[in-house]
């Protein structure tokens, strides 16, 4: 009966048509109790068919490793977050070194989440500054800051005693990067002191890059 139960659960997992899913989804699809679903998922995990990424979030084990970016929406279902700061700068090709932690922006409180596929740090920003992002155009489905906003987000954090976010071993500016656009984002910082700090740092990067736009 136990084996039959796990087989039935696998049927509902396949119905999601995704490698990543939640306990809540399978419970709703199967009509079974949550405790029964969890028991079956744990058995499938013990058999090596599933991986428990985080509490309530699972993934089928496949040939390709699970992208830590692909699970963001499942890890934060009740709050909107977007990839920014160092992680976004890396994805935009502005920072070569791969960040050890995936950095996210949110209007919720700052916190760190440790999962099977990666560590996520969420930084709180003001509601009026929660903008300048869109869906990532590469693999995966997640929100990411545009290059200019990712840099300004980083400098904004560094101005609030998080200096590590303002230190870039190597920072390159692709042709699509617009310093004019970055200045516009910096001007939206409400605090005069923080805004001046960010503008000053931004001017330094523009001068060292030799860019005028």
Buried (B, 14 or more C-beta within 10 A) or exposed (E): EEEEBBEEBBEBBEEBEBBBBBBBBBBEBBEBEEEEBBBBBBBBBEEEBBBBBBEBBBBBBEEEEBBBBBBBBBBBEEEEBBBBBBBBBBBBEBBEEEBEBBBBBBBBEEEEBEBBBBBBBBBBBEEEBBBBBEEBEEEBEBBBBBBBBBBBBBBBBBBEEBEEBBEBEEBEBEEEBBBEBBBBBBEBBEEEEBBEBBBEBBEEBBEEEEBEE
